[in-house]
Amino acid sequence: SNTDVFINVWDNMLKSGKFLTADWTVKVDADAVLMPDRLKAHIAALRPPVGMPIYLKNNAMDPGLGNNGFLGAIEVFSKQAVEIYRDNKEGCHVSLGINAGEDGYFKGCMDALGVGFMVDAQLFNPDRSPG
């Protein structure tokens, strides 16, 4: 599993405090393409409630294949969601372990901590071509 690597990256990001300077924190896989202006437009279209801890479910694939709407190529969290994670990350680590992929880990942690979500089924469109 890659979960321990991502937990370490998140720990370093949390220590830096840089996430506090923005309304949203976005994790993008190295092999994914992020277009910030398009992401801003997607978030604006959702009209998320200001100041609320939420993450964005990013696909409408089959629940099994799509990890119940949350695949790890792009993960989007409000500042308040990240603060809740920061304050409770040890509990997630102990309760959830690191056997799942990092997307399953962070979705499970956010859900367990009571962080809300919004759905943008067009945020992430995986390549389904053969090969």
C-alpha positions as CSV (number, residue, x, y, z in Angstrom):
1,S,0.0,0.0,0.0
2,N,1.1,3.6,-0.6
3,T,-0.8,5.0,2.3
4,D,2.3,5.4,4.6
5,V,4.1,7.4,1.9
6,F,1.1,9.8,1.6
7,I,0.7,10.1,5.3
8,N,4.3,11.2,5.5
9,V,3.8,13.8,2.7
10,W,0.6,15.1,4.5
11,D,2.6,15.3,7.8
12,N,5.2,17.5,6.1
13,M,2.6,19.7,4.5
14,L,0.8,20.1,7.8
15,K,4.0,21.0,9.6
16,S,4.7,23.7,7.0
17,G,1.3,25.3,7.7
18,K,1.1,26.5,4.0
19,F,-2.3,24.9,3.7
20,L,-3.6,27.7,6.0
21,T,-3.0,30.3,3.3
22,A,-5.6,28.9,0.9
23,D,-9.2,27.8,1.0
24,W,-8.6,24.4,-0.6
25,T,-5.8,21.8,-0.5
26,V,-5.4,19.6,-3.5
27,K,-3.4,16.4,-3.8
28,V,-2.6,15.4,-7.3
29,D,-0.8,12.3,-8.4
30,A,2.4,12.8,-10.4
31,D,0.8,11.2,-13.5
32,A,-2.4,13.3,-13.4
33,V,-3.0,16.6,-15.1
34,L,-4.4,19.5,-13.0
35,M,-5.7,22.7,-14.6
36,P,-6.1,25.1,-11.7
37,D,-8.5,27.4,-13.5
38,R,-10.8,24.5,-14.4
39,L,-10.7,23.2,-10.8
40,K,-11.6,26.7,-9.5
41,A,-14.6,26.7,-11.9
42,H,-15.7,23.3,-10.7
43,I,-15.5,24.4,-7.1
44,A,-17.4,27.7,-7.8
45,A,-20.1,25.8,-9.6
46,L,-20.7,23.6,-6.6
47,R,-21.2,26.6,-4.4
48,P,-19.7,25.0,-1.3
49,P,-20.8,26.4,2.0
50,V,-18.1,28.9,3.2
51,G,-16.1,27.7,6.3
52,M,-17.4,24.2,6.3
53,P,-15.2,21.1,6.4
54,I,-15.8,19.2,3.2
55,Y,-14.0,17.1,0.6
56,L,-15.0,16.6,-3.0
57,K,-16.1,13.2,-4.3
58,N,-14.7,13.2,-7.8
59,N,-16.3,10.5,-9.9
60,A,-19.5,8.7,-10.7
61,M,-18.0,5.4,-11.6
62,D,-19.2,2.0,-10.3
63,P,-18.9,2.3,-6.4
64,G,-16.4,-0.5,-6.3
65,L,-14.2,0.7,-9.2
66,G,-14.7,4.3,-8.2
67,N,-14.0,3.9,-4.5
68,N,-17.4,5.2,-3.7
69,G,-16.8,8.4,-5.6
70,F,-13.3,9.2,-4.4
71,L,-10.3,8.2,-6.5
72,G,-6.8,9.4,-5.5
73,A,-5.6,10.9,-8.7
74,I,-7.0,14.2,-7.5
75,E,-8.2,14.9,-4.0
76,V,-9.7,18.2,-2.9
77,F,-10.2,19.2,0.7
78,S,-11.4,22.5,2.3
79,K,-9.1,24.2,4.7
80,Q,-11.4,23.2,7.5
81,A,-11.4,19.6,6.5
82,V,-7.6,19.6,6.6
83,E,-7.6,21.2,10.0
84,I,-9.9,18.5,11.3
85,Y,-7.6,15.9,9.8
86,R,-4.5,17.6,11.4
87,D,-6.2,17.6,14.8
88,N,-7.3,13.9,14.6
89,K,-4.8,12.2,12.3
90,E,-3.4,9.9,14.9
91,G,-6.8,8.5,15.6
92,C,-7.3,7.8,11.9
93,H,-4.0,6.1,11.7
94,V,-4.7,3.8,14.7
95,S,-8.3,3.1,13.7
96,L,-7.9,2.6,9.9
97,G,-4.4,1.3,9.6
98,I,-2.5,1.6,6.3
99,N,-3.7,-1.5,4.4
100,A,-6.0,0.3,2.1
101,G,-4.8,2.6,-0.7
102,E,-4.3,6.2,0.3
103,D,-7.5,7.4,-1.3
104,G,-9.5,4.8,0.7
105,Y,-7.6,5.9,3.8
106,F,-8.3,9.6,3.4
107,K,-11.9,9.0,2.4
108,G,-12.4,6.7,5.4
109,C,-10.7,9.2,7.8
110,M,-12.8,12.2,6.5
111,D,-16.0,10.2,6.8
112,A,-15.1,8.9,10.3
113,L,-14.3,12.5,11.4
114,G,-17.7,13.7,10.2
115,V,-16.3,15.8,7.4
116,G,-19.0,16.4,4.8
117,F,-18.6,16.0,1.1
118,M,-19.9,17.4,-2.2
119,V,-20.0,15.5,-5.5
120,D,-18.5,16.6,-8.7
121,A,-18.8,13.6,-11.0
122,Q,-16.9,15.4,-13.8
123,L,-13.9,16.4,-11.7
124,F,-11.9,13.3,-12.5
125,N,-12.4,11.3,-15.7
126,P,-10.0,8.3,-15.7
127,D,-8.6,6.9,-18.9
128,R,-10.5,3.8,-19.6
129,S,-8.7,2.9,-22.8
130,P,-7.2,-0.6,-23.1
131,G,-3.6,-1.1,-22.2
